[in-house]
Amino acid sequence: MTARALVFGLLACLLWPMALAAQDTAPLPGAPYADSAAWSALATRAETLVMRDTSSEFAIMRLRAELAGWRDHFAAQSNVNANRLETVNAQLAALGAPPETAEEPAQIAERRAALQAQRDALLAPRALAQEAFARANGLISELDTKILQQQTAQLFQRGPSPLNPVLWPAAATATWQVFRTFGTETLAGLQVQSGNGRLLANLPRAALFIGLAVLLVGYARWWLVQLRLKVSHRETFLLPIWLFMLSLMQILVSFAGLVALSNGLDTLGIFGLRGQAVIAAIPEAGMMVVLGWWLGRQVFSDGTLPTYLGYGPQTRANARRLTLALAWVLAVGALFQAAAGAIELAPGVAATMALPVIIPAGVLLWRLGRLIQTPPISAESAPPTQGKIRVQVGRVCTLVAVAGPGLVLLGFADAGQGLLTASILSLAVVGAILVLQRIVHDLSLRYKNPDDTKGLLALLPILVSFVVYLASLPVFAMIWGARSDDILEIWTRFLEGFALGETRISPTDFLMFAIVFSLGFGLTRFVQATLRRSVLPRTRLDLGGQNAIAVGFGYVGILLAALVAITSAGIDLSNLAIVAGALSVGIGFGLQNIVSNFVSGIILLIERPISEGDWIEVGGQMGYVRGISVRSTRIETFDRTDVIVPNADLVSGQVTNWTRGNLVGRVIVPVGVAYGTDTAKVAQILREIAEAHPMVIVSPPPAVLFTGFGASSLDFEIRAILRDVNFVLVTRSEMNHEIARRFAAEGIEIPFPQQDLWLRNPETLKGQPQ
């Protein structure tokens, strides 16, 4: 476990950076960067090194850096002469295809040959660059594989077990030698500095640095803690962010204090080689303690109420103590390793010396894993996060706490220490992710309308969690042994994209497509809204025509936005002809219903047999058209329910449009009167009722028809034309009310069915008992 690796991992889990340090692959000034001879020599040397079995990792890494520089150069050269090639291709296209049978004119043939030769000359550098790029890329992959094989072999190389009692005296002697050498060097340096008077001269400056360290680590950090407590009582929307920023200030202040302490001790000049190594490791080791303290308080915050994770107060207090104790163990181990780094040790002695750090770290990690598996306390004020993730994390911690020291005791020192260190750092990264999730969770709870679950705010915790998890992947990879070159290699391959026919599509192409299409889509929606609200209402078009124009403009705008986005992304659609043909076949067979509905929707917008607001009847459903979309039409029935009708049914089926063109329509009111009633009087009363209704127009006048002789009544009908057919039901109801009133006043009877019962043998009923 190196102190540098631990501090890097803890800082990574705090900042979770996705951006990787760029690899410096630029050639030296004056180097023959584009010289083919230099490239050939480098490639030959790389191929020779790949075949060796005893190549050092340093030599491989240095050679890989040079190859990466050449690969970047060839990647840039693979698109050379692009503008000139485009012009030459346009000239060849202007000449047209050469005739297959007849001979073309000599001047055209000569010009075509010259342009073709020029095109071949322009393509030659690109082909050579692509070949060299493939060679460099392949060599880099071979070198990466060789490095991985060497690291794997070193990781699983077994040495002497620390359980061997023969190693204990050597380990004790080496440990005593470290402390004795440290004390001897320090005492000698103190005597020398006191003798030549430099100690007194350097003492004020050293005291200034040490005093600044005490001020920053002690008072400034305590003042920030008190300020954070005061700010926590304020009710502001950004309170979680302010509290998080104040906690980060505590880390920065502590780091500045540790650096000041290191500089102050170094200024004294009394420490020797091992002392200088320990002083240089103080900031890193101190940051382990600071970050452990910070993560413990952030993840397992104090207080009486359950927090984001839902643990109880006693569980959180124990977790804070375990986290801080684990950080102290790692910090002490880092300082001791810095002091013992210059000692030549026999195999197995170093692992034996590391046991006082590995065993306590394993015990603390095991206890912390058991504590993480504690069930949360549910509370309405702060609902805990659900799921089995914490249980799995706790089980992994307990498993690693046993496996790590166990591997060391079996002789696999590198594997055991690496497993234990990487697991602790990964746990720290998980803690940092939980801190960020808690901030977003608190912000969502502080929103003014917590019941609003729509829009981006409701998805914000999920989106932030996804981004944090995605950004943590490189950090996890580097913690578990990946090199920055490996991450950069994956990123390079990702940027290269994938080939589709002769077209290569990269993520930058997707990004350009998304940006241009989003701008075009937004502009289309803006123009649509302007047409609907400001332009079309001022015309003489009806509502259906306005909707047809707006929707049609939306289709055209989205299509143009897609074409412009594809062109801007550099995607050549001509190379996708085969893929497009296969897709068209698939659309023809598998998506024919969707395509049919889409085409039917376009027909509805062009012909406009129905429009928004029309009263139609289709498939036994009757209602108003509320929207015509790409695939279907939405009809609102009189029961206030929505019926979704496919557009193909409206085009190919029978549809009754009650309000197409105008709102005039007919109402029919059937009436029956008893036999013996004066039919002329009934017709006169019904005509008066119809003519008196305000919705009935006078031209043509309403008609009263004597339709026939029913089983129990004389049947009449009122047939009238209404000004607005939408009121047909209301009009029929009002006429029925008036008919009932007038018939009652005139003594006209409205009959009901009557039947006579005939008994064939009534005499048989006389003898029956009552």
C-alpha positions in Angstrom: 0.0 0.0 0.0 1.6 3.2 -1.2 0.7 6.5 0.4 0.5 8.1 -3.0 -2.0 5.6 -4.2 -4.2 6.0 -1.1 -4.3 9.8 -1.3 -5.0 9.7 -5.0 -7.9 7.4 -4.5 -9.4 9.4 -1.6 -9.1 12.6 -3.6 -10.6 10.9 -6.6 -13.6 9.8 -4.6 -14.0 13.4 -3.3 -13.8 15.1 -6.6 -14.9 12.1 -8.9 -13.2 13.6 -11.9 -13.9 12.0 -15.3 -11.4 14.1 -17.1 -8.1 12.3 -17.4 -4.7 13.8 -17.5 -3.7 14.3 -21.1 -0.8 12.3 -22.2 2.1 14.3 -23.5 2.9 12.7 -26.8 4.1 15.7 -28.7 7.5 15.3 -30.4 10.5 17.2 -29.2 11.3 20.5 -31.0 13.2 19.8 -34.2 12.3 16.1 -34.2 11.7 14.6 -37.6 8.0 14.0 -36.7 6.8 13.3 -40.3 9.9 11.4 -41.4 9.0 8.0 -42.6 12.5 6.6 -41.8 12.1 7.7 -38.2 8.7 6.0 -38.0 10.0 2.8 -39.6 12.9 2.7 -37.1 10.5 3.2 -34.2 8.0 0.6 -35.4 10.8 -1.9 -35.9 12.2 -1.3 -32.5 8.7 -1.8 -31.0 8.2 -5.1 -32.9 11.5 -6.3 -31.6 10.7 -5.4 -28.0 7.3 -7.1 -28.2 9.1 -10.4 -29.0 11.3 -10.2 -26.0 10.4 -11.8 -22.7 12.7 -9.7 -20.5 11.6 -6.2 -21.4 11.2 -3.8 -18.5 8.0 -2.0 -17.8 9.7 1.4 -18.0 11.1 0.7 -21.5 7.7 -0.5 -22.7 5.9 2.6 -21.3 8.4 4.9 -22.9 8.1 3.2 -26.3 4.3 3.2 -26.0 4.3 7.0 -25.4 6.3 7.5 -28.6 3.9 5.2 -30.6 0.9 7.1 -29.2 2.3 10.3 -30.6 2.8 8.8 -34.0 -0.6 7.3 -33.9 -2.2 10.7 -33.2 -0.2 12.1 -36.1 -1.4 9.4 -38.5 -5.0 9.8 -37.3 -4.8 13.5 -38.2 -3.2 12.7 -41.6 -5.9 10.1 -42.5 -8.2 13.0 -43.5 -5.6 15.1 -45.3 -6.5 16.8 -48.6 -10.2 16.6 -47.7 -11.2 19.9 -49.2 -9.2 19.3 -52.4 -10.6 15.9 -52.8 -14.1 17.2 -52.5 -13.4 19.7 -55.3 -11.9 17.0 -57.6 -14.8 14.7 -56.9 -17.2 17.5 -57.8 -15.3 18.0 -61.1 -15.5 14.3 -61.9 -19.2 14.3 -61.1 -19.7 17.3 -63.4 -18.2 15.3 -66.3 -20.7 12.5 -65.8 -20.2 8.8 -66.0 -18.2 7.6 -69.0 -20.3 6.1 -71.7 -20.4 2.3 -71.9 -20.9 1.8 -75.6 -20.0 4.9 -77.6 -16.6 6.7 -77.3 -16.6 10.1 -75.5 -14.9 13.1 -76.9 -11.1 13.2 -76.6 -11.0 16.4 -74.6 -13.5 15.0 -72.1 -11.6 11.7 -71.9 -8.3 13.5 -71.4 -9.7 15.8 -68.8 -11.3 12.8 -66.9 -8.0 10.9 -66.9 -6.1 14.0 -65.6 -8.7 14.5 -62.8 -8.6 10.8 -61.9 -4.8 10.8 -61.7 -5.0 13.9 -59.5 -7.5 12.1 -57.3 -5.3 9.1 -56.9 -2.4 11.3 -56.0 -4.5 13.0 -53.3 -5.7 9.7 -51.9 -2.2 8.2 -51.7 -1.1 10.1 -48.5 -4.4 9.2 -46.8 -4.0 5.5 -47.6 -0.4 5.5 -46.3 -1.5 7.3 -43.1 -4.3 4.8 -42.5 -1.9 1.9 -42.9 0.6 3.5 -40.5 -2.2 4.2 -38.1 -3.2 0.6 -38.1 0.4 -0.5 -37.5 0.8 1.9 -34.6 -2.5 1.0 -33.1 -1.7 -2.7 -33.3 1.7 -2.2 -31.7 0.2 -0.2 -28.9 -2.3 -3.0 -28.2 0.5 -5.6 -28.1 2.5 -3.5 -25.7 -0.5 -3.0 -23.5 -1.1 -6.8 -23.4 2.6 -7.3 -22.5 2.4 -4.8 -19.6 -0.8 -6.5 -18.4 0.9 -9.9 -18.5 3.9 -8.7 -16.5 1.7 -7.0 -13.9 -0.5 -10.1 -13.6 2.6 -12.3 -13.1 4.0 -10.0 -10.5 0.7 -9.7 -8.7 0.2 -13.5 -8.3 3.8 -14.3 -7.6 4.0 -16.2 -4.3 6.7 -15.4 -1.8 7.5 -16.6 1.7 4.6 -16.6 4.1 4.7 -14.1 7.0 3.6 -17.0 9.3 7.0 -18.5 8.9 8.8 -17.8 12.3 12.1 -17.6 10.5 11.1 -14.2 9.1 10.1 -12.7 12.4 13.5 -11.9 13.8 14.5 -10.3 10.4 11.3 -8.2 10.4 11.8 -7.1 14.0 15.5 -6.2 13.2 14.5 -4.2 10.1 11.8 -2.4 12.1 14.2 -1.5 14.9 16.7 -0.4 12.2 14.2 2.0 10.7 13.5 3.7 14.0 17.1 3.6 15.1 18.3 5.1 11.8 15.6 7.7 11.9 16.6 8.7 15.5 20.3 8.6 14.7 20.0 10.8 11.6 17.8 13.3 13.4 20.1 13.6 16.4 23.1 14.0 14.1 21.4 16.6 12.0 20.3 18.5 15.2 24.0 18.5 16.4 25.3 19.7 13.1 22.7 22.5 12.7 23.2 23.6 16.3 27.0 23.7 15.9 27.0 25.8 12.8 24.2 28.1 14.0 21.8 27.4 11.2 19.2 25.9 13.7 18.6 29.3 15.3 18.6 31.0 12.0 16.0 28.7 10.6 13.9 28.4 13.8 11.8 31.6 13.2 10.8 30.6 9.7 10.1 27.0 10.8 8.1 28.3 13.8 6.1 30.5 11.4 5.2 27.5 9.2 4.4 25.3 12.2 2.3 28.0 13.8 0.4 28.5 10.5 -0.1 24.7 10.4 -1.6 24.7 13.9 -3.7 27.7 13.0 -5.1 26.1 9.8 -5.6 22.5 11.1 -6.8 23.6 14.5 -8.5 26.9 14.7 -9.5 27.5 11.0 -11.0 24.1 10.7 -12.9 24.5 14.0 -14.1 27.9 12.9 -15.4 26.4 9.6 -17.2 23.7 11.6 -18.9 26.3 13.7 -19.8 28.4 10.7 -21.3 25.3 9.1 -23.5 24.7 12.2 -24.8 28.3 12.0 -25.5 28.1 8.3 -27.3 24.8 8.7 -30.1 26.6 10.6 -30.9 28.9 7.7 -33.8 28.0 5.3 -32.6 28.5 1.7 -33.0 26.4 -1.4 -29.2 26.1 -1.9 -28.5 25.2 1.7 -27.2 21.7 0.9 -24.8 23.1 -1.6 -23.5 25.8 0.8 -23.0 23.2 3.5 -21.1 20.9 1.1 -18.9 23.8 0.0 -18.1 24.7 3.6 -17.1 21.0 4.2 -14.8 21.1 1.2 -13.2 24.3 2.7 -12.4 22.3 5.8 -10.5 19.8 3.6 -8.6 22.5 1.7 -7.7 24.3 4.9 -6.5 21.1 6.5 -4.4 20.2 3.4 -2.8 23.7 3.5 -2.0 23.2 7.1 -0.3 19.9 6.5 1.8 21.3 3.7 2.8 24.2 6.0 3.7 21.6 8.7 5.8 19.7 6.2 7.6 22.8 5.0 8.2 23.9 8.6 9.8 20.6 9.6 11.9 20.6 6.4 13.1 24.2 7.1 14.7 23.0 10.3 17.2 20.9 8.3 17.8 18.4 11.1 16.3 15.3 9.4 18.2 12.8 7.4 17.2 10.6 4.4 14.5 8.7 6.2 13.3 11.8 8.0 13.0 13.7 4.7 10.9 10.8 3.3 8.6 10.9 6.3 8.3 14.7 6.1 7.4 14.4 2.4 4.7 11.8 3.2 3.1 14.0 6.0 0.6 15.8 3.6 -0.5 12.5 2.0 -0.8 10.6 5.3 -2.5 13.6 7.0 -5.0 13.8 4.1 -5.9 10.2 4.7 -7.0 11.1 8.2 -8.8 14.3 7.1 -10.6 12.6 4.3 -11.6 9.7 6.5 -12.9 12.1 9.1 -14.8 14.1 6.4 -16.3 11.0 4.7 -17.4 9.6 8.1 -19.2 12.8 9.0 -20.7 13.3 5.6 -22.0 9.7 5.1 -22.8 9.0 8.7 -23.7 12.4 9.9 -24.5 13.1 13.6 -27.9 14.0 14.9 -30.9 12.2 16.5 -33.1 11.9 13.4 -32.5 9.2 10.7 -30.5 10.6 7.8 -30.4 9.8 4.1 -29.2 6.2 4.6 -31.7 5.7 7.5 -29.2 4.5 10.1 -29.8 5.1 13.8 -27.7 7.5 15.9 -25.7 4.7 17.6 -24.9 3.0 14.3 -23.8 6.2 12.7 -21.5 7.1 15.7 -19.9 3.6 15.5 -19.4 4.0 11.7 -17.7 7.4 12.2 -15.3 6.0 14.7 -14.5 3.0 12.5 -13.9 5.2 9.5 -11.6 7.5 11.4 -9.7 4.6 12.9 -9.2 2.9 9.5 -7.9 6.2 8.1 -5.4 6.5 11.0 -4.2 2.9 10.5 -3.6 3.6 6.8 -1.8 6.9 7.5 0.5 5.3 10.1 1.3 2.6 7.5 2.0 5.1 4.8 4.5 7.0 7.1 6.2 3.8 8.1 6.5 2.7 4.5 8.0 6.0 3.6 10.6 5.6 6.3 11.4 2.0 5.3 11.4 2.6 1.6 15.2 2.8 1.2 16.0 -0.5 3.1 16.9 -3.6 1.1 14.7 -6.4 2.6 14.7 -10.1 2.0 11.7 -11.7 0.4 8.9 -12.0 2.9 10.3 -9.6 5.4 8.5 -6.6 3.9 5.2 -8.5 4.1 5.9 -9.5 7.7 6.7 -5.9 8.6 3.3 -4.8 7.0 1.3 -7.2 9.2 0.8 -4.6 12.0 -1.0 -2.4 9.5 -2.8 -5.1 7.3 -4.3 -7.0 10.2 -5.9 -4.0 12.0 -7.1 -2.6 8.6 -8.8 -6.0 7.9 -10.4 -6.1 11.3 -11.7 -2.5 11.0 -13.0 -3.1 7.5 -14.8 -6.3 8.6 -16.5 -4.4 11.5 -17.4 -1.6 9.1 -18.9 -4.1 6.6 -21.0 -5.7 9.3 -22.2 -2.2 10.4 -23.1 -1.3 6.8 -25.5 -4.2 6.6 -27.5 -2.9 9.6 -31.1 -2.4 8.6 -32.2 1.2 8.3 -34.7 2.9 10.5 -37.8 4.0 8.6 -39.1 7.5 9.3 -41.6 9.7 7.6 -39.4 12.8 7.9 -36.4 11.3 6.2 -37.3 8.1 4.3 -34.2 5.9 4.0 -32.9 4.6 0.7 -34.2 1.2 -0.1 -32.6 -1.7 -2.0 -30.0 -4.4 -1.4 -27.0 -2.4 -2.4 -25.9 -1.7 1.1 -26.2 -5.4 2.0 -24.0 -6.4 -1.0 -21.4 -3.7 -0.1 -21.3 -4.8 3.4 -20.8 -8.4 2.4 -18.0 -7.5 0.0 -16.3 -5.6 2.8 -16.4 -8.5 5.1 -15.2 -10.9 2.4 -12.3 -8.6 1.5 -11.4 -8.1 5.2 -10.8 -11.8 5.4 -9.4 -12.5 1.9 -6.9 -9.6 1.9 -4.9 -10.5 5.0 -5.4 -14.2 4.2 -3.6 -13.8 0.8 -0.8 -11.9 2.6 -0.4 -14.7 5.1 -0.4 -17.3 2.3 2.5 -15.5 0.6 0.7 -13.4 -2.0 1.7 -10.1 -0.5 1.1 -7.9 -3.5 -2.3 -9.5 -4.3 -3.5 -9.2 -0.7 -2.3 -5.6 -0.1 -3.7 -4.6 -3.5 -7.0 -6.2 -2.8 -7.3 -4.6 0.6 -6.2 -1.1 -0.6 -8.4 -1.1 -3.7 -11.4 -2.2 -1.7 -10.9 0.5 0.9 -10.5 3.2 -1.8 -13.6 1.8 -3.7 -15.6 2.1 -0.4 -14.5 5.7 -0.1 -15.6 6.4 -3.7 -19.0 4.8 -2.9 -19.2 7.1 0.1 -18.5 10.1 -2.0 -21.2 9.1 -4.5 -23.7 8.8 -1.6 -22.7 12.3 -0.5 -23.5 13.7 -3.9 -26.8 11.8 -4.1 -27.8 13.1 -0.7 -27.2 16.7 -1.8 -29.4 16.2 -4.8 -32.0 14.5 -2.7 -32.0 17.4 -0.2 -32.4 19.9 -3.1 -35.4 18.0 -4.5 -37.0 18.0 -1.0 -36.5 21.8 -0.7 -38.3 22.5 -4.0 -41.3 24.8 -3.5 -43.8 22.3 -4.9 -42.6 18.9 -3.7 -45.8 17.3 -5.1 -44.9 18.2 -8.7 -43.4 15.0 -10.1 -43.4 16.1 -13.7 -40.6 17.8 -15.6 -36.8 17.7 -15.3 -36.8 18.3 -11.5 -38.4 14.9 -10.8 -35.7 13.3 -12.9 -32.8 15.3 -11.6 -31.8 12.8 -8.8 -31.8 10.0 -11.4 -29.8 12.0 -14.0 -27.3 13.2 -11.4 -26.8 9.6 -10.1 -26.3 8.3 -13.6 -23.7 11.0 -14.4 -21.9 10.4 -11.1 -21.8 6.6 -11.7 -20.6 7.1 -15.2 -17.9 9.6 -14.0 -16.8 7.2 -11.3 -16.0 4.4 -13.7 -12.5 5.7 -14.6 -11.8 6.2 -10.9 -12.7 2.7 -10.0 -10.7 1.4 -12.9 -7.5 3.3 -11.8 -8.1 2.1 -8.2 -8.1 -1.5 -9.3 -4.9 -1.3 -11.3 -5.7 0.4 -14.6 -3.2 2.9 -15.9 -4.0 6.3 -17.2 -2.7 5.0 -20.6 -5.4 2.3 -20.5 -8.1 4.9 -19.8 -6.9 7.1 -22.6 -6.7 4.1 -24.9 -10.4 3.3 -24.2 -11.3 6.9 -24.7 -9.4 7.0 -28.0 -11.1 3.9 -29.3 -14.4 5.4 -28.2 -13.8 8.6 -30.1 -12.8 6.6 -33.2 -16.4 5.3 -33.4 -17.5 2.5 -35.5 -17.7 1.8 -39.3 -21.0 1.5 -41.1 -20.2 0.6 -44.6 -17.6 3.1 -45.8 -18.8 5.7 -43.3 -17.2 5.9 -39.8 -19.5 7.3 -37.2 -17.9 8.7 -34.0 -19.4 10.1 -30.8 -18.5 13.6 -32.0 -20.7 13.0 -35.0 -23.6 12.0 -32.7 -23.0 15.1 -30.6 -23.0 17.3 -33.7 -26.2 15.6 -34.9 -27.9 16.0 -31.6 -27.0 19.7 -31.3 -28.1 20.6 -34.9 -31.2 18.5 -34.7 -32.2 20.0 -31.3 -31.8 23.5 -32.7 -33.8 22.7 -35.8 -36.5 20.9 -33.7 -36.7 23.9 -31.3 -36.9 26.3 -34.2 -39.7 24.2 -35.8 -41.7 24.2 -32.5 -41.2 27.9 -32.1 -42.5 28.7 -35.6 -45.4 26.2 -35.1 -46.4 28.0 -31.9 -46.1 31.4 -33.7 -48.4 30.2 -36.5 -51.0 28.8 -34.1 -51.1 31.8 -31.9 -50.4 34.8 -34.0 -50.4 34.2 -37.8 -53.1 31.7 -38.7 -55.9 33.1 -36.4 -55.7 36.3 -38.5 -56.5 34.4 -41.7 -59.9 33.2 -43.0 -58.9 29.6 -42.6 -61.1 27.5 -40.3 -59.7 25.6 -37.3 -59.1 22.5 -39.3 -57.1 24.3 -42.0 -55.0 26.1 -39.4 -54.2 22.8 -37.7 -53.3 21.2 -41.0 -50.9 23.9 -41.9 -49.2 23.9 -38.5 -48.9 20.1 -38.4 -47.7 20.0 -41.9 -45.0 22.6 -41.2 -44.0 20.5 -38.2 -43.4 17.4 -40.4 -41.4 19.4 -42.9 -39.4 21.2 -40.3 -38.4 18.0 -38.5 -37.5 16.4 -41.8 -35.3 19.3 -42.8 -33.7 19.4 -39.3 -32.8 15.7 -39.6 -31.3 16.2 -43.1 -29.3 19.2 -42.0 -28.1 17.4 -38.8 -27.0 14.4 -40.9 -25.2 16.6 -43.3 -23.5 18.6 -40.5 -22.4 15.4 -38.8 -20.6 14.4 -42.0 -22.7 11.2 -42.5 -22.8 10.2 -46.2 -26.2 8.8 -46.8 -25.2 7.4 -50.2 -23.0 4.8 -48.4 -26.0 3.7 -46.4 -28.1 2.7 -49.5 -27.8 -1.0 -48.8 -28.8 -0.5 -45.1 -31.7 1.8 -46.2 -32.9 -0.8 -48.7 -32.9 -3.5 -46.0 -34.7 -1.2 -43.6 -37.3 -0.4 -46.3 -38.0 -4.1 -46.7 -38.3 -4.5 -43.0 -40.7 -1.5 -42.8 -42.7 -2.9 -45.7 -43.3 -6.2 -43.9 -43.1 -5.6 -40.2 -44.2 -2.0 -39.9 -46.8 -1.8 -42.6 -49.6 -0.8 -40.2 -47.6 2.0 -38.7 -46.6 3.3 -42.2 -50.2 3.0 -43.4 -51.4 5.1 -40.4 -48.6 7.6 -41.0 -49.6 8.0 -44.7 -53.2 8.1 -43.8 -52.4 11.0 -41.3 -50.8 12.9 -44.1 -53.8 12.3 -46.3 -56.1 13.6 -43.6 -54.1 16.7 -43.3 -54.1 17.4 -47.0 -57.7 16.4 -48.0 -59.1 17.4 -44.6 -62.2 15.2 -44.7 -62.2 15.7 -40.9 -60.6 18.5 -38.9 -60.2 19.3 -35.3 -63.5 20.3 -33.7 -65.6 18.2 -36.1 -68.4 16.0 -34.8 -67.9 12.6 -36.4 -69.2 9.1 -36.1 -66.8 6.1 -36.9 -66.9 2.5 -35.8 -69.9 3.0 -33.6 -68.2 5.9 -31.7 -69.4 9.4 -31.8 -67.7 12.5 -30.6 -65.5 15.6 -31.4 -62.1 15.4 -33.0 -59.6 16.8 -30.6 -56.3 16.0 -32.3 -54.8 14.4 -35.4 -51.3 13.0 -34.9 -48.9 11.0 -37.0 -50.4 7.6 -36.2 -53.9 8.2 -34.8 -56.7 10.6 -34.2 -58.1 11.4 -30.8 -61.9 11.6 -30.5 -63.6 13.0 -27.3 -67.0 11.3 -26.9 -70.0 12.8 -25.2 -69.1 10.8 -22.1 -65.9 12.8 -21.9 -63.8 9.7 -22.7 -61.0 9.7 -25.4 -61.2 7.2 -28.2 -58.0 6.6 -30.2 -58.8 5.7 -33.8 -56.0 4.7 -36.2 -55.8 7.1 -39.2 -56.1 4.2 -41.6 -59.6 3.5 -40.3 -60.6 7.1 -41.0 -59.3 7.0 -44.6 -60.4 3.5 -45.7 -63.6 3.1 -43.5 -66.9 4.9 -43.5 -67.0 8.0 -41.4 -70.0 10.3 -40.7 -69.0 14.0 -40.3 -71.9 15.9 -38.8 -70.3 19.3 -39.0 -68.2 19.1 -42.2 -68.4 22.4 -44.1 -71.2 23.9 -41.9 -73.0 23.4 -38.7 -76.5 23.1 -40.2 -78.2 19.7 -39.5 -81.6 18.1 -39.2 -83.5 16.9 -36.1 -86.2 14.2 -36.2 -88.7 14.1 -33.3 -91.1 11.0 -33.4 -94.5 11.4 -31.7 -97.4 8.9 -31.3 -101.1 9.8 -30.4 -104.1 7.5 -29.6 -106.4 6.2 -32.3 -109.4 8.5 -32.8 -107.4 11.7 -32.4 -107.9 14.5 -34.9 -104.8 14.1 -37.1 -105.0 17.6 -38.6 -105.1 19.2 -35.1 -102.1 17.1 -34.1 -100.1 18.2 -37.2 -101.0 21.8 -36.5 -99.8 21.7 -32.9 -96.5 19.9 -33.9 -95.9 22.5 -36.6 -96.4 25.4 -34.2 -94.0 23.8 -31.7 -91.3 23.3 -34.4 -91.6 26.8 -35.8 -91.5 28.4 -32.4 -88.1 26.8 -31.4 -85.3 29.3 -31.7 -82.8 26.7 -33.2 -85.1 25.8 -36.1 -84.6 27.8 -39.3 -87.6 29.0 -41.3 -86.1 28.2 -44.8 -86.7 25.5 -45.5 -89.6 25.4 -43.0 -90.1 22.4 -40.7 -92.2 19.6 -41.8 -94.7 17.4 -39.9 -95.3 14.0 -41.4 -98.0 11.4 -40.6 -95.8 8.4 -41.0 -98.3 5.6 -40.5 -100.5 3.5 -38.2 -98.8 1.8 -35.4 -99.8 -1.1 -33.2 -101.2 1.3 -30.5 -100.8 4.8 -32.0 -100.9 7.1 -34.9 -97.3 7.9 -35.7 -96.1 11.5 -36.5 -92.6 13.0 -37.0 -91.2 16.5 -36.8 -88.4 17.1 -39.2 -86.7 20.4 -38.9 -83.3 22.0 -40.0 -81.3 23.4 -37.1 -78.9 26.3 -37.1 -76.3 24.3 -35.2 -76.4 20.5 -35.2 -74.4 20.3 -32.1 -77.6 21.2 -30.2 -79.7 18.4 -31.7 -80.1 16.5 -28.5 -81.0 19.6 -26.5 -83.5 20.7 -29.2 -85.2 17.2 -29.3 -85.5 17.3 -25.5 -87.0 20.8 -25.5 -89.5 19.9 -28.2 -90.6 16.8 -26.3 -91.2 18.9 -23.2 -93.4 21.3 -25.2 -95.3 18.4 -27.0 -96.2 16.9 -23.6 -97.4 20.2 -22.3 -99.5 21.1 -25.4 -101.0 17.6 -25.7 -102.0 17.7 -22.0 -103.6 21.2 -22.5 -105.5 20.1 -25.7 -106.6 16.7 -24.2 -104.7 14.7 -26.7 -103.7 11.3 -25.4 -100.3 9.8 -25.9 -101.0 6.1 -26.0 -99.1 3.2 -24.5 -99.2 -0.5 -25.6 -102.4 -2.4 -24.4 -103.2 -6.1 -24.8 -106.3 -8.3 -24.2 -106.0 -11.6 -22.4 -108.2 -14.4 -23.7 -108.7 -17.7 -21.7 -109.5 -20.7 -23.8 -111.2 -22.9 -21.1 -112.3 -20.6 -18.3 -114.6 -23.3 -16.8 -111.7 -25.3 -15.7 -110.7 -22.6 -13.2 -114.0 -22.9 -11.3 -113.0 -26.3 -9.7 -109.6 -25.1 -8.5 -109.1 -24.5 -4.8 -108.8 -20.8 -3.7 
